[in-house]
Amino acid sequence: MKSTTALEVLSALAQETRLAVFRRLVRAGPEGETAGALAEALKTPAPTLSFHLKELERAGLIMQRRESRNLIYAARAETMRDLLSYLMKDCCRGRPEICNIKVVECSHG
């Protein structure tokens, strides 16, 4: 990951609603959630949510698919893995055990 991409991803997550959306979609797994369900759960008006979803999608953090009349959004775990890898690449001079970093396995991808 390039530093410009990392900054774009971090910038997208540096907003309360977008962070909440991303975390909710991570929990939802690959099935994702409809925009309507997200708006209801986060108590966010549809136009506001639409803006935030576009920002997350632009940063590569989420993807959208159409099922019938619904738009389904899902987290792109690979983008977060790439970001974390980029951030931790040189952790403790290549010895992450010094930093006491534990790798968490994800069953979704």
VOROLO-587280 format. One record per residue: residue number from 0; residue in one letter; chain; x, y, z of N, C-alpha, C, CB in turn. Coordinates in nm, 4 decimals, m for minus. Glycine has a CB too. Layout:
<NUM,a,A,<X,Y,Z>,<X,Y,Z>,<X,Y,Z>,<X,Y,Z>>
...
This chain:
<0,m,A,<0.0857,m0.1177,0.0000>,<0.0000,0.0000,0.0000>,<0.0897,0.1232,0.0000>,<m0.0972,0.0003,0.1230>>
<1,k,A,<0.0531,0.2186,m0.0809>,<0.1261,0.3446,m0.0871>,<0.0797,0.4360,0.0256>,<0.1067,0.4130,m0.2245>>
<2,s,A,<0.1648,0.5292,0.0645>,<0.1278,0.6192,0.1733>,<0.0058,0.7036,0.1375>,<0.2450,0.7097,0.2086>>
<3,t,A,<m0.0091,0.7416,0.0103>,<m0.1267,0.8206,m0.0290>,<m0.2557,0.7403,m0.0119>,<m0.1133,0.8676,m0.1750>>
<4,t,A,<m0.2498,0.6111,m0.0421>,<m0.3664,0.5249,m0.0242>,<m0.3978,0.5087,0.1241>,<m0.3428,0.3871,m0.0895>>
<5,a,A,<m0.2935,0.4889,0.2053>,<m0.3129,0.4758,0.3504>,<m0.3784,0.6019,0.4066>,<m0.1777,0.4493,0.4217>>
<6,l,A,<m0.3342,0.7167,0.3612>,<m0.3924,0.8421,0.4085>,<m0.5382,0.8554,0.3670>,<m0.3126,0.9604,0.3557>>
<7,e,A,<m0.5709,0.8102,0.2475>,<m0.7094,0.8139,0.2005>,<m0.7990,0.7243,0.2853>,<m0.7169,0.7715,0.0536>>
<8,v,A,<m0.7505,0.6051,0.3161>,<m0.8282,0.5110,0.3979>,<m0.8445,0.5655,0.5394>,<m0.7600,0.3719,0.4014>>
<9,l,A,<m0.7361,0.6132,0.5976>,<m0.7434,0.6682,0.7330>,<m0.8356,0.7898,0.7379>,<m0.6033,0.7062,0.7829>>
<10,s,A,<m0.8291,0.8732,0.6358>,<m0.9154,0.9907,0.6295>,<m1.0627,0.9509,0.6239>,<m0.8795,1.0763,0.5079>>
<11,a,A,<m1.0926,0.8473,0.5464>,<m1.2308,0.8013,0.5363>,<m1.2830,0.7509,0.6703>,<m1.2421,0.6913,0.4315>>
<12,l,A,<m1.1965,0.6896,0.7485>,<m1.2387,0.6345,0.8777>,<m1.2368,0.7384,0.9905>,<m1.1492,0.5180,0.9151>>
<13,a,A,<m1.1801,0.8544,0.9634>,<m1.1647,0.9568,1.0666>,<m1.2904,1.0432,1.0797>,<m1.0437,1.0451,1.0354>>
<14,q,A,<m1.4042,0.9787,1.0775>,<m1.5326,1.0459,1.0910>,<m1.6261,0.9481,1.1610>,<m1.5902,1.0919,0.9511>>
<15,e,A,<m1.6982,0.9949,1.2595>,<m1.7769,0.9079,1.3473>,<m1.8763,0.8179,1.2737>,<m1.8512,0.9917,1.4461>>
<16,t,A,<m1.9545,0.8733,1.1838>,<m2.0547,0.7932,1.1128>,<m1.9886,0.6893,1.0237>,<m2.1460,0.8833,1.0290>>
<17,r,A,<m1.8840,0.7306,0.9491>,<m1.8171,0.6366,0.8595>,<m1.7508,0.5245,0.9369>,<m1.7140,0.7086,0.7743>>
<18,l,A,<m1.6919,0.5552,1.0501>,<m1.6312,0.4513,1.1325>,<m1.7386,0.3549,1.1823>,<m1.5548,0.5136,1.2517>>
<19,a,A,<m1.8523,0.4081,1.2238>,<m1.9631,0.3236,1.2707>,<m2.0157,0.2351,1.1574>,<m2.0775,0.4109,1.3274>>
<20,v,A,<m2.0283,0.2899,1.0378>,<m2.0741,0.2120,0.9228>,<m1.9769,0.0989,0.8948>,<m2.0895,0.3015,0.7982>>
<21,f,A,<m1.8483,0.1321,0.8881>,<m1.7489,0.0300,0.8568>,<m1.7489,m0.0808,0.9616>,<m1.6100,0.0926,0.8466>>
<22,r,A,<m1.7517,m0.0459,1.0880>,<m1.7518,m0.1463,1.1943>,<m1.8767,m0.2338,1.1873>,<m1.7425,m0.0787,1.3314>>
<23,r,A,<m1.9894,m0.1733,1.1566>,<m2.1138,m0.2510,1.1453>,<m2.1054,m0.3475,1.0274>,<m2.2361,m0.1570,1.1289>>
<24,l,A,<m2.0491,m0.3017,0.9162>,<m2.0367,m0.3888,0.7996>,<m1.9343,m0.4999,0.8222>,<m1.9980,m0.3069,0.6773>>
<25,v,A,<m1.8329,m0.4745,0.9009>,<m1.7380,m0.5804,0.9364>,<m1.8121,m0.6890,1.0130>,<m1.6192,m0.5243,1.0210>>
<26,r,A,<m1.8954,m0.6489,1.1076>,<m1.9728,m0.7462,1.1861>,<m2.0730,m0.8218,1.0987>,<m2.0468,m0.6755,1.3007>>
<27,a,A,<m2.1262,m0.7544,0.9970>,<m2.2255,m0.8180,0.9097>,<m2.1629,m0.9256,0.8213>,<m2.2937,m0.7129,0.8225>>
<28,g,A,<m2.0337,m0.9165,0.7993>,<m1.9657,m1.0154,0.7163>,<m1.9929,m0.9937,0.5686>,<m2.0081,m1.1551,0.7561>>
<29,p,A,<m1.9606,m1.0934,0.4864>,<m1.9739,m1.0781,0.3416>,<m2.1182,m1.0599,0.2939>,<m1.9147,m1.1975,0.2737>>
<30,e,A,<m2.2158,m1.0989,0.3753>,<m2.3561,m1.0791,0.3373>,<m2.3900,m0.9314,0.3313>,<m2.4495,m1.1504,0.4357>>
<31,g,A,<m2.3245,m0.8507,0.4152>,<m2.3465,m0.7075,0.4166>,<m2.4821,m0.6674,0.4692>,<m2.3292,m0.6536,0.2809>>
<32,e,A,<m2.5185,m0.5427,0.4431>,<m2.6469,m0.4876,0.4865>,<m2.6975,m0.3907,0.3817>,<m2.6343,m0.4174,0.6240>>
<33,t,A,<m2.8271,m0.3745,0.3795>,<m2.8847,m0.2757,0.2887>,<m2.8591,m0.1356,0.3424>,<m3.0363,m0.2998,0.2699>>
<34,a,A,<m2.8642,m0.0398,0.2524>,<m2.8479,0.0997,0.2933>,<m2.9584,0.1379,0.3925>,<m2.8505,0.1941,0.1695>>
<35,g,A,<m3.0797,0.0897,0.3676>,<m3.1908,0.1190,0.4577>,<m3.1687,0.0663,0.5982>,<m3.3176,0.0615,0.4025>>
<36,a,A,<m3.1179,m0.0564,0.6078>,<m3.0908,m0.1152,0.7393>,<m2.9808,m0.0375,0.8111>,<m3.0508,m0.2636,0.7253>>
<37,l,A,<m2.8790,0.0040,0.7359>,<m2.7721,0.0840,0.7964>,<m2.8261,0.2172,0.8473>,<m2.6589,0.1081,0.6949>>
<38,a,A,<m2.9053,0.2845,0.7654>,<m2.9614,0.4140,0.8040>,<m3.0459,0.4015,0.9297>,<m3.0452,0.4722,0.6900>>
<39,e,A,<m3.1266,0.2975,0.9349>,<m3.2128,0.2763,1.0516>,<m3.1312,0.2450,1.1764>,<m3.3119,0.1630,1.0246>>
<40,a,A,<m3.0361,0.1532,1.1630>,<m2.9555,0.1125,1.2778>,<m2.8702,0.2271,1.3328>,<m2.8661,m0.0040,1.2392>>
<41,l,A,<m2.8199,0.3106,1.2436>,<m2.7313,0.4199,1.2854>,<m2.8062,0.5512,1.3055>,<m2.6213,0.4395,1.1828>>
<42,k,A,<m2.9389,0.5460,1.2832>,<m3.0229,0.6653,1.2981>,<m2.9648,0.7833,1.2197>,<m3.0373,0.7026,1.4473>>
<43,t,A,<m2.9368,0.7542,1.0921>,<m2.8767,0.8529,1.0032>,<m2.9691,0.8730,0.8830>,<m2.7339,0.8081,0.9575>>
<44,p,A,<m2.9993,0.9980,0.8486>,<m3.0841,1.0221,0.7316>,<m3.0203,0.9637,0.6041>,<m3.1091,1.1739,0.7141>>
<45,a,A,<m3.1045,0.9145,0.5147>,<m3.0567,0.8491,0.3922>,<m2.9589,0.9344,0.3112>,<m3.1742,0.8131,0.3055>>
<46,p,A,<m2.9852,1.0638,0.2880>,<m2.8898,1.1430,0.2101>,<m2.7529,1.1548,0.2778>,<m2.9462,1.2813,0.1858>>
<47,t,A,<m2.7532,1.1676,0.4087>,<m2.6278,1.1759,0.4839>,<m2.5536,1.0435,0.4756>,<m2.6543,1.2135,0.6313>>
<48,l,A,<m2.6251,0.9348,0.4934>,<m2.5635,0.8031,0.4860>,<m2.5059,0.7788,0.3469>,<m2.6653,0.6940,0.5214>>
<49,s,A,<m2.5791,0.8186,0.2449>,<m2.5333,0.8012,0.1072>,<m2.3988,0.8698,0.0854>,<m2.6373,0.8563,0.0089>>
<50,f,A,<m2.3834,0.9905,0.1376>,<m2.2561,1.0627,0.1279>,<m2.1441,0.9825,0.1937>,<m2.2676,1.2023,0.1934>>
<51,h,A,<m2.1697,0.9316,0.3133>,<m2.0666,0.8574,0.3866>,<m2.0334,0.7251,0.3174>,<m2.1124,0.8309,0.5308>>
<52,l,A,<m2.1340,0.6585,0.2634>,<m2.1090,0.5333,0.1914>,<m2.0209,0.5575,0.0690>,<m2.2420,0.4683,0.1488>>
<53,k,A,<m2.0449,0.6667,m0.0011>,<m1.9623,0.6999,m0.1178>,<m1.8174,0.7251,m0.0771>,<m2.0188,0.8232,m0.1902>>
<54,e,A,<m1.7963,0.7904,0.0347>,<m1.6603,0.8159,0.0825>,<m1.5892,0.6853,0.1191>,<m1.6633,0.9102,0.2040>>
<55,l,A,<m1.6605,0.5964,0.1856>,<m1.6020,0.4669,0.2215>,<m1.5733,0.3826,0.0975>,<m1.6953,0.3907,0.3161>>
<56,e,A,<m1.6624,0.3901,0.0007>,<m1.6431,0.3147,m0.1228>,<m1.5243,0.3718,m0.2014>,<m1.7721,0.3177,m0.2092>>
<57,r,A,<m1.5140,0.5030,m0.2081>,<m1.4035,0.5687,m0.2774>,<m1.2688,0.5291,m0.2172>,<m1.4205,0.7206,m0.2722>>
<58,a,A,<m1.2652,0.5111,m0.0854>,<m1.1424,0.4724,m0.0170>,<m1.1155,0.3222,m0.0274>,<m1.1495,0.5134,0.1290>>
<59,g,A,<m1.2078,0.2476,m0.0869>,<m1.1889,0.1039,m0.1035>,<m1.2216,0.0219,0.0201>,<m1.0490,0.0771,m0.1433>>
<60,l,A,<m1.2908,0.0829,0.1162>,<m1.3229,0.0133,0.2411>,<m1.4507,m0.0690,0.2338>,<m1.3350,0.1126,0.3523>>
<61,i,A,<m1.5395,m0.0330,0.1425>,<m1.6633,m0.1083,0.1274>,<m1.6904,m0.1295,m0.0212>,<m1.7823,m0.0348,0.1956>>
<62,m,A,<m1.7793,m0.2250,m0.0489>,<m1.8247,m0.2476,m0.1856>,<m1.9760,m0.2535,m0.1853>,<m1.7639,m0.3778,m0.2451>>
<63,q,A,<m2.0322,m0.2315,m0.3026>,<m2.1765,m0.2271,m0.3178>,<m2.2174,m0.3306,m0.4233>,<m2.2244,m0.0835,m0.3576>>
<64,r,A,<m2.3313,m0.3933,m0.3985>,<m2.3888,m0.4811,m0.4998>,<m2.5399,m0.4636,m0.4975>,<m2.3489,m0.6305,m0.4755>>
<65,r,A,<m2.6003,m0.4934,m0.6080>,<m2.7458,m0.4798,m0.6183>,<m2.8095,m0.6172,m0.6076>,<m2.7867,m0.4107,m0.7514>>
<66,e,A,<m2.9102,m0.6274,m0.5250>,<m2.9935,m0.7473,m0.5152>,<m3.1368,m0.7004,m0.5299>,<m2.9710,m0.8254,m0.3788>>
<67,s,A,<m3.1944,m0.7311,m0.6448>,<m3.3294,m0.6870,m0.6775>,<m3.3327,m0.5342,m0.6733>,<m3.4346,m0.7486,m0.5790>>
<68,r,A,<m3.4111,m0.4781,m0.5856>,<m3.4212,m0.3321,m0.5752>,<m3.3340,m0.2746,m0.4656>,<m3.5639,m0.2919,m0.5510>>
<69,n,A,<m3.2590,m0.3595,m0.3962>,<m3.1782,m0.3148,m0.2835>,<m3.0307,m0.3015,m0.3181>,<m3.1944,m0.4098,m0.1685>>
<70,l,A,<m2.9672,m0.2025,m0.2591>,<m2.8222,m0.1919,m0.2645>,<m2.7683,m0.2504,m0.1351>,<m2.7751,m0.0432,m0.2848>>
<71,i,A,<m2.6803,m0.3467,m0.1490>,<m2.6193,m0.4126,m0.0334>,<m2.4754,m0.3656,m0.0230>,<m2.6267,m0.5688,m0.0454>>
<72,y,A,<m2.4351,m0.3281,0.0959>,<m2.2980,m0.2835,0.1204>,<m2.2280,m0.3850,0.2092>,<m2.2956,m0.1423,0.1856>>
<73,a,A,<m2.1011,m0.4087,0.1793>,<m2.0204,m0.5013,0.2589>,<m1.8798,m0.4435,0.2735>,<m2.0158,m0.6434,0.1931>>
<74,a,A,<m1.8169,m0.4754,0.3858>,<m1.6799,m0.4294,0.4107>,<m1.5829,m0.5048,0.3206>,<m1.6412,m0.4486,0.5598>>
<75,r,A,<m1.4774,m0.4369,0.2798>,<m1.3701,m0.4996,0.2032>,<m1.2551,m0.5233,0.3007>,<m1.3251,m0.4100,0.0798>>
<76,a,A,<m1.2530,m0.6414,0.3590>,<m1.1545,m0.6753,0.4613>,<m1.0118,m0.6631,0.4091>,<m1.1787,m0.8161,0.5124>>
<77,e,A,<m0.9913,m0.6902,0.2797>,<m0.8561,m0.6855,0.2256>,<m0.7966,m0.5454,0.2333>,<m0.8560,m0.7338,0.0819>>
<78,t,A,<m0.8803,m0.4420,0.2221>,<m0.8291,m0.3051,0.2335>,<m0.7802,m0.2792,0.3751>,<m0.9377,m0.2025,0.1947>>
<79,m,A,<m0.8574,m0.3243,0.4740>,<m0.8153,m0.3043,0.6131>,<m0.6899,m0.3857,0.6430>,<m0.9286,m0.3431,0.7106>>
<80,r,A,<m0.6829,m0.5088,0.5927>,<m0.5614,m0.5900,0.6127>,<m0.4404,m0.5213,0.5515>,<m0.5788,m0.7307,0.5513>>
<81,d,A,<m0.4569,m0.4654,0.4311>,<m0.3459,m0.3948,0.3670>,<m0.3035,m0.2734,0.4477>,<m0.3843,m0.3524,0.2259>>
<82,l,A,<m0.4013,m0.2003,0.5008>,<m0.3691,m0.0829,0.5824>,<m0.2941,m0.1235,0.7084>,<m0.4970,m0.0063,0.6195>>
<83,l,A,<m0.3440,m0.2237,0.7775>,<m0.2781,m0.2675,0.9010>,<m0.1379,m0.3194,0.8724>,<m0.3611,m0.3762,0.9707>>
<84,s,A,<m0.1240,m0.3903,0.7644>,<0.0073,m0.4401,0.7250>,<0.1015,m0.3234,0.6968>,<m0.0040,m0.5315,0.6012>>
<85,y,A,<0.0517,m0.2240,0.6246>,<0.1320,m0.1045,0.5948>,<0.1754,m0.0344,0.7232>,<0.0526,m0.0070,0.5060>>
<86,l,A,<0.0814,m0.0171,0.8158>,<0.1115,0.0533,0.9408>,<0.2092,m0.0237,1.0286>,<m0.0164,0.0792,1.0179>>
<87,m,A,<0.2014,m0.1562,1.0261>,<0.2824,m0.2375,1.1166>,<0.4065,m0.2974,1.0498>,<0.1981,m0.3483,1.1735>>
<88,k,A,<0.4301,m0.2641,0.9245>,<0.5379,m0.3246,0.8466>,<0.6719,m0.3230,0.9192>,<0.5517,m0.2532,0.7149>>
<89,d,A,<0.7059,m0.2115,0.9761>,<0.8367,m0.1974,1.0400>,<0.8281,m0.1979,1.1923>,<0.9030,m0.0699,0.9936>>
<90,c,A,<0.7206,m0.2563,1.2433>,<0.7001,m0.2592,1.3882>,<0.8179,m0.3252,1.4591>,<0.5702,m0.3332,1.4222>>
<91,c,A,<0.8709,m0.2577,1.5547>,<0.9773,m0.3123,1.6402>,<1.0899,m0.3735,1.5568>,<0.9197,m0.4181,1.7358>>
<92,r,A,<1.1247,m0.3032,1.4496>,<1.2348,m0.3467,1.3633>,<1.2143,m0.4874,1.3089>,<1.3654,m0.3405,1.4391>>
<93,g,A,<1.0897,m0.5162,1.2709>,<1.0613,m0.6462,1.2115>,<1.0401,m0.7585,1.3110>,<1.1709,m0.6832,1.1216>>
<94,r,A,<1.0310,m0.7263,1.4380>,<1.0097,m0.8284,1.5422>,<0.8819,m0.7943,1.6192>,<1.1332,m0.8367,1.6400>>
<95,p,A,<0.7654,m0.8267,1.5622>,<0.6390,m0.7883,1.6249>,<0.6189,m0.8482,1.7639>,<0.5250,m0.8290,1.5368>>
<96,e,A,<0.6889,m0.9570,1.7957>,<0.6736,m1.0142,1.9302>,<0.7200,m0.9172,2.0383>,<0.7518,m1.1451,1.9413>>
<97,i,A,<0.8106,m0.8277,2.0035>,<0.8565,m0.7268,2.0989>,<0.7423,m0.6310,2.1329>,<0.9777,m0.6486,2.0418>>
<98,c,A,<0.6635,m0.5997,2.0339>,<0.5520,m0.5055,2.0518>,<0.4293,m0.5736,2.1132>,<0.5142,m0.4423,1.9172>>
<99,n,A,<0.4369,m0.7051,2.1330>,<0.3262,m0.7821,2.1881>,<0.2026,m0.7701,2.1011>,<0.2949,m0.7365,2.3297>>
<100,i,A,<0.2214,m0.7786,1.9699>,<0.1116,m0.7701,1.8741>,<0.0559,m0.9097,1.8506>,<0.1586,m0.7060,1.7402>>
<101,k,A,<m0.0743,m0.9212,1.8630>,<m0.1405,m1.0484,1.8388>,<m0.2186,m1.0377,1.7087>,<m0.2339,m1.0872,1.9575>>
<102,v,A,<m0.2045,m1.1343,1.6236>,<m0.2780,m1.1387,1.4983>,<m0.4138,m1.2007,1.5262>,<m0.2004,m1.2186,1.3889>>
<103,v,A,<m0.5183,m1.1326,1.4851>,<m0.6534,m1.1829,1.5029>,<m0.6992,m1.2382,1.3685>,<m0.7506,m1.0710,1.5556>>
<104,e,A,<m0.7385,m1.3625,1.3681>,<m0.7875,m1.4247,1.2455>,<m0.9335,m1.3901,1.2260>,<m0.7681,m1.5776,1.2492>>
<105,c,A,<m0.9688,m1.3664,1.1021>,<m1.1066,m1.3310,1.0681>,<m1.1687,m1.4475,0.9918>,<m1.1125,m1.1990,0.9838>>
<106,s,A,<m1.2841,m1.4886,1.0327>,<m1.3518,m1.6000,0.9655>,<m1.4214,m1.5567,0.8374>,<m1.4527,m1.6633,1.0588>>
<107,h,A,<m1.4249,m1.4248,0.8120>,<m1.4942,m1.3746,0.6934>,<m1.4042,m1.3596,0.5728>,<m1.5575,m1.2434,0.7235>>
<108,g,A,<m1.2801,m1.3899,0.5818>,<m1.2046,m1.3686,0.4606>,<m1.0617,m1.3883,0.4793>,<m1.2273,m1.2368,0.4081>>
